[in-house]
């Protein structure tokens, strides 16, 4: 679906990258950072960093740069992750299990509050402390947890029906990891991540990027 805001989607993507960088700077003990330093780590120029941030206000001081801790707070507010976001995961296969066990979600403000699957052999078992629930309980789970985000990690043939169920239950944004394109009507937001497509992009780069000439033996 098209982006619904005046801010370019690419800018929002870079804001997320800047937040990752700022958190790293904090871990390094840095108190301030310039737009040039942030841009170098993000592989963009300093002017791009300043332009991206200018959509949301004026956070730095000319000649002094940005206070790292303050910038982190601003970026978290921009992305809406200053408070915990509850997420429902549908699909308890290998990918789903890896996602439930991934500690990076909670570190970034996202908590998987329920795991659902339609396989009777999996229902009732636990993944990292999460009891796998049947798909029939989806509406109840969304209402009881207040989750507004969902992750779809099911085979492609089931993805659209899962998305339809999440939307009907009240989930407002969905990350689709199934290898197919899915749709939902606005205002629901869907983002699809096909890891094979990313590998194909990398393969394209390998194929069309000139390789350095072999060095002559010394």
C-alpha positions in Angstrom: 0.0 0.0 0.0 1.2 3.6 -0.6 2.9 5.6 2.2 0.2 7.7 3.9 2.3 10.5 5.3 4.1 13.6 4.0 7.4 12.2 5.2 9.2 10.0 2.6 9.3 6.4 3.6 13.0 6.2 2.9 13.5 8.9 5.6 11.6 6.9 8.1 13.9 3.9 7.3 16.9 6.0 7.9 15.5 7.3 11.2 15.5 3.7 12.3 19.1 3.3 11.2 20.1 6.5 13.1 18.5 5.1 16.2 20.6 1.9 15.9 23.7 4.1 15.5 22.8 6.3 18.4 22.3 3.4 20.7 25.7 2.1 19.6 27.3 5.5 20.4 25.7 5.3 23.9 27.2 1.9 24.5 30.6 3.4 23.4 30.2 6.1 26.1 29.8 8.9 23.7 28.1 12.1 24.9 27.8 14.0 21.6 28.0 13.1 17.9 28.0 15.2 14.8 25.8 14.7 11.7 29.0 13.7 9.8 29.7 10.9 12.3 26.2 9.6 12.2 26.1 9.9 8.4 29.4 8.0 8.0 28.0 5.1 10.0 24.7 5.2 8.1 26.5 5.4 4.7 24.8 8.8 3.9 26.2 12.3 4.0 25.8 14.8 6.8 23.4 16.9 4.8 21.1 13.9 4.5 21.1 13.3 8.2 20.2 16.9 8.9 17.5 16.9 6.3 15.9 13.7 7.7 15.9 15.0 11.2 14.6 18.4 10.1 11.2 16.8 9.3 10.7 16.3 13.0 12.3 19.4 14.6 15.7 20.9 15.4 17.6 18.5 17.7 21.2 19.6 17.3 23.3 22.8 17.8 25.5 24.1 15.1 29.2 23.4 15.9 28.3 21.2 18.8 26.4 18.3 17.2 23.8 16.2 19.0 23.6 15.1 22.6 23.5 11.4 22.1 21.1 10.6 24.9 18.7 13.3 23.9 18.8 12.3 20.3 18.0 8.7 21.2 14.9 9.9 23.1 13.7 12.0 20.1 14.2 9.2 17.7 12.3 6.7 19.8 9.4 9.2 20.0 9.5 9.7 16.3 9.3 5.9 15.7 6.7 5.4 18.4 8.8 3.0 20.4 9.3 5.0 23.6 6.7 2.7 25.0 6.5 -1.1 24.7 4.7 -2.4 21.6 2.9 -5.7 21.9 3.2 -8.1 19.0 1.3 -11.3 18.0 3.3 -13.9 16.1 1.4 -16.3 13.8 3.4 -19.3 12.8 5.4 -21.6 15.2 7.6 -23.2 12.7 11.4 -22.9 12.5 11.2 -19.2 11.6 8.6 -18.4 14.2 10.7 -20.2 16.9 13.8 -18.2 16.0 11.8 -15.0 16.2 10.4 -15.8 19.7 13.8 -16.6 20.9 15.4 -13.4 19.5 16.3 -11.0 22.3 16.6 -8.0 20.1 12.9 -7.4 19.9 12.5 -6.6 23.6 15.7 -4.6 23.6 14.1 -2.3 20.9 10.7 -2.1 22.6 8.7 -4.9 21.0 7.3 -7.8 23.0 5.8 -10.9 21.5 2.8 -11.5 23.8 1.3 -14.5 22.0 2.2 -17.2 19.5 -0.5 -18.9 17.4 -0.5 -21.8 15.0 -3.0 -24.1 13.4 -1.0 -27.3 13.7 -2.6 -29.5 16.4 0.8 -31.1 17.1 2.2 -27.8 18.2 -0.7 -26.2 20.1 -0.1 -26.3 23.8 3.6 -26.7 23.5 5.9 -23.8 24.6 8.4 -21.7 22.7 10.8 -19.8 25.1 8.0 -19.7 27.7 5.2 -18.8 25.2 2.4 -21.4 25.1 1.4 -21.9 21.4 -2.3 -21.1 21.0 -4.8 -22.2 18.4 -5.7 -19.8 15.6 -9.3 -20.0 16.7 -8.4 -17.9 19.7 -7.0 -15.0 17.6 -9.8 -12.6 18.3 -9.7 -13.3 22.0 -5.9 -12.9 22.2 -5.9 -9.6 20.4 -8.6 -8.2 22.7 -7.0 -9.5 25.9 -3.4 -8.4 25.0 -4.2 -5.1 23.3 -1.7 -6.0 20.6 -1.7 -3.8 17.5 1.1 -5.4 15.6 1.4 -8.8 14.1 4.1 -10.9 12.5 3.1 -13.5 9.8 5.6 -16.4 9.6 3.5 -19.1 7.9 3.8 -20.8 4.5 2.8 -18.7 1.5 -0.4 -20.5 0.8 -1.8 -19.5 4.3 -0.4 -16.0 4.5 -3.3 -14.0 3.1 -5.9 -15.8 5.3 -3.7 -15.1 8.3 -3.5 -11.4 7.4 -7.2 -11.3 7.0 -7.7 -12.8 10.4 -5.3 -10.4 12.1 -7.0 -7.4 10.5 -10.5 -8.6 11.4 -9.3 -9.1 15.0 -8.1 -5.5 15.2 -4.3 -5.6 14.4 -3.3 -2.4 12.7 0.2 -3.2 11.3 1.6 -6.4 10.0 5.1 -7.6 9.2 4.7 -10.4 6.5 7.6 -12.8 6.4 5.8 -15.3 4.1 7.3 -15.5 0.6 4.2 -14.0 -1.1 2.7 -10.6 -1.4 -0.4 -10.0 0.8 -2.8 -7.1 1.0 -5.1 -5.3 3.4 -7.2 -2.2 3.2 -6.1 1.1 4.7 -5.5 2.1 7.4 -3.8 -1.2 8.1 -0.1 -1.1 7.2 1.7 -4.1 5.8 5.4 -4.5 5.1 6.6 -7.7 3.5 10.2 -9.0 3.9 11.2 -11.7 1.5 14.7 -12.9 2.4 15.1 -14.7 -0.9 14.6 -11.4 -2.7 17.3 -9.8 -0.7 19.6 -12.6 -1.6 18.7 -12.1 -5.2 19.6 -8.5 -4.9 23.0 -9.4 -3.5 23.4 -11.9 -6.3 22.7 -9.2 -8.8 25.4 -7.0 -7.2 27.9 -9.8 -7.3 27.1 -10.5 -10.9 27.3 -6.9 -12.1 30.0 -5.3 -9.9 33.4 -5.4 -11.5 35.8 -7.6 -9.6 39.3 -6.4 -8.7 42.0 -7.7 -11.0 44.0 -10.6 -9.7 47.2 -9.4 -8.1 50.4 -10.5 -9.7 52.4 -12.9 -7.5 55.3 -11.1 -5.8 
